[in-house]
Amino acid sequence: MNLLPPTLEGTRVTLLPLQESHIPGLIEAANDPAIWSFMTPLLNPPEVHKFVYQALNEQEAGLGIPFSVYDRAADTIVGSTRLFDISIPHRNLEIGHTWYNSNVWRTRVNTESKYLLLRYCFESLNLLRVQLKTDLRNERSQAAIARLGAQKEGILRQHRVLHDGYVRDTVMFSILDKEWPQVKQQLESFLIN
């Protein structure tokens, strides 16, 4: 499995392999308190630097493939996403560490980003399974994941201790290779408009 980060180009977004040069754009995109209700906040430059260098270190170790989300319409970086928890023997991974500036919430940015990632996972990496998960309290994220066509598998109770000490329950979703053709068709129908 080739784990070199590709550039994934869509109509509205381009997923760029994360680079140090993206830090200023990520700092600007992350400076939005609305993003961080359920994630470790990146509200100042040192936190964004730490996020980027950790992601790049994980990439170098073969543990993840991080991206910056570039909004072509706005000509700016609007967030980040990552492929991680990669299991080559079992042909699966997770899409996560995803955040977007609230200016692009409820736009095609997330749908197209996930479409590009899923197409890469199933059609280039030939994976059997892609999983996504979110905080049980994050109903907006759950709805967005379900809208993609992912199947809800269940709740992992007391799964994570968050940055503020909150013990979170995690909702797990997945898409299987045999489900990808239907999911792809659905996502493409969303992206026509």
C-alpha angles and dihedrals in degrees: 000000000000108000098180107125112253128204106246111202126198135164098266102017140035119201105216123196103257113259137175088247089067093064097096091051092046091049089054094045093046095051091095117102091201089072097060107059092111104019138063103277122245097194100140136043097255091055091050091047090052091048092051096045092047090051092048091048090051089049091051089051091051092247100115149008109220126195139190113222110229116195106213093194093056094032091227144098109264103178148318140264136180146202108221145145084062118187111187095181092052095037097230142110143165132253111216150106081093122161134156134189107260090242088078099042111122092020128107091266096096095039093051093043092053091044091054092047094046093047089051092048097049102030103035104025094033093222125179097210140017119191133198128186139185144178113282089232092056100088093164091058093045091053091048092050093047090048088059089062097256117148118235108236101181147277125297103212120222088355103153139024105217129216090266094049095258112144105224132205111219127217111215124209132175144184120208128209091249089054094049098087092057093041090049092051091049093048092047089052089054090050096051091075 
